[in-house]
C-alpha cells in the first residue's frame, strides 16, 4: 500500500470517527432534553392577600386531574413531570387560577415549549402576582410572561 493510500485511509477513518462521535453527542443531548423529570411549581407572589387566597387547579391529559390548592402569600403548589418519548413528548399541564374575581387558564407545563426553557436543572417556576404571571428556571430571575387578562 502506498503512503498516499494510507494517509487517505487514516483521513477517512478520522472523518468517520468524528461523524460517529457527533451523532452520539447529538443523540445524547436529544435524549436528555426529551426524557426526564421537571419540577413545576406555582408560587403565590401577591404582596398582601392574607384574606383572599390564590386558588390553583391543574389537569393533565396523561394524568388527569392532579388537584388544586388554595395558596396564601408565598405558598407554593408543585409536582414533578416525567417526559418520555424518543423524538417528542406531549406532556402538558393546564392550570386554572382564581383570585379576587379574576380567572386565568394557562399551560403551566408543555413539553415542546419547556424542555429548553426550564434550563438544565429542569425547573419551571411560576410566580403569580397582582399584575400577571412570571416565569423563572432558577427561582431568582423572573420574567413576566403574560398578564391576568
C-alpha positions in Angstrom: 0.0 0.0 0.0 1.4 3.4 -0.9 2.0 6.2 1.6 -0.7 8.3 -0.1 -3.3 5.5 0.2 -2.5 5.0 3.9 -2.9 8.7 4.5 -6.3 8.7 2.7 -7.5 5.7 4.8 -6.4 7.4 8.0 -8.2 10.5 7.0 -11.4 8.6 6.1 -11.2 6.8 9.5 -10.8 10.1 11.3 -13.8 11.6 9.5 -15.9 8.5 10.3 -14.9 8.7 13.9 -15.8 12.4 14.1 -19.1 11.7 12.4 -19.9 8.9 14.8 -18.9 11.0 17.9 -21.0 13.9 16.7 -24.0 11.6 16.1 -23.6 10.2 19.6 -23.4 13.6 21.2 -26.4 14.9 19.3 -28.5 11.8 20.3 -27.4 12.1 23.9 -28.4 15.7 24.0 -31.6 15.0 22.2 -32.4 12.2 24.7 -31.6 14.4 27.7 -34.0 17.2 26.6 -36.8 14.8 25.6 -36.7 12.5 28.6 -36.5 13.3 32.3 -38.2 14.9 35.2 -39.2 18.5 35.6 -40.1 20.4 38.8 -43.1 22.5 38.1 -44.1 25.0 40.8 -46.7 27.7 41.1 -45.9 30.4 43.8 -48.3 32.9 45.3 -46.4 36.2 44.8 -49.1 38.6 46.0 -47.9 41.3 48.4 -51.0 41.2 50.7 -53.7 38.7 50.2 -54.0 37.0 53.6 -57.8 37.1 53.5 -58.1 36.0 49.9 -56.0 33.0 48.7 -54.9 32.3 45.2 -56.8 29.2 44.1 -54.9 26.8 41.7 -56.4 23.8 40.0 -54.4 21.7 37.4 -55.2 18.9 35.0 -53.1 16.8 32.6 -54.2 14.8 29.5 -52.0 12.0 30.7 -52.5 12.1 34.5 -56.0 13.6 34.6 -57.0 15.9 37.4 -53.9 16.4 39.6 -55.9 18.6 42.1 -55.5 22.0 43.4 -54.7 24.2 46.4 -55.7 27.5 48.0 -52.4 29.3 48.3 -51.7 32.1 50.9 -48.8 34.5 50.5 -45.6 32.8 49.4 -47.2 29.3 49.5 -46.5 27.1 46.5 -48.0 24.2 44.8 -45.8 21.9 42.7 -45.5 18.5 41.1 -43.0 16.5 39.0 -43.5 15.9 35.3 -41.7 13.0 33.7 -41.4 13.2 30.0 -40.8 10.3 27.7 -40.5 9.9 24.0 -37.6 9.4 21.7 -38.5 12.3 19.4 -41.2 14.3 21.2 -43.3 14.3 24.2 -46.9 15.6 24.6 -46.8 16.2 28.3 -49.0 19.1 29.1 -50.4 20.5 32.3 -53.1 23.2 32.2 -53.9 25.2 35.4 -56.8 27.5 36.2 -56.1 30.3 38.7 -58.7 32.3 40.5 -58.2 35.4 42.6 -60.4 38.3 43.6 -62.9 37.9 40.7 -60.1 37.2 38.2 -59.7 33.9 36.5 -57.0 32.7 34.1 -56.3 29.4 32.5 -52.7 28.7 31.2 -50.3 26.0 30.4 -48.1 25.5 33.4 -46.0 22.9 31.5 -45.9 22.0 27.9 -43.0 19.6 26.9 -42.4 21.1 23.5 -42.2 24.6 24.9 -40.5 24.0 28.2 -37.8 21.3 27.5 -35.3 24.1 26.9 -36.9 26.9 28.7 -36.8 25.2 32.1 -33.0 25.0 31.9 -30.5 22.3 32.7 -31.9 22.0 36.3 -35.4 21.4 34.7 -37.1 23.9 37.0 -40.3 25.5 35.7 -41.4 28.1 38.2 -44.4 30.4 38.0 -44.8 33.4 40.3 -48.3 34.8 40.3 -48.6 38.4 41.2 -51.3 41.1 41.0 -50.1 42.3 37.6 -49.6 38.9 36.0 -47.6 35.6 35.7 -43.8 35.5 35.8 -41.6 32.6 34.8 -38.2 31.5 36.1 -36.0 28.5 35.7 -33.9 29.3 38.7 -36.3 30.9 41.2 -34.2 34.1 41.2 -34.6 35.9 37.9 -38.3 36.3 36.9 -39.6 37.4 33.5 -43.2 38.5 33.1 -44.8 36.0 30.7 -48.4 37.3 30.5 -51.0 39.4 32.4 -54.2 38.2 34.1 -56.3 39.4 31.2 
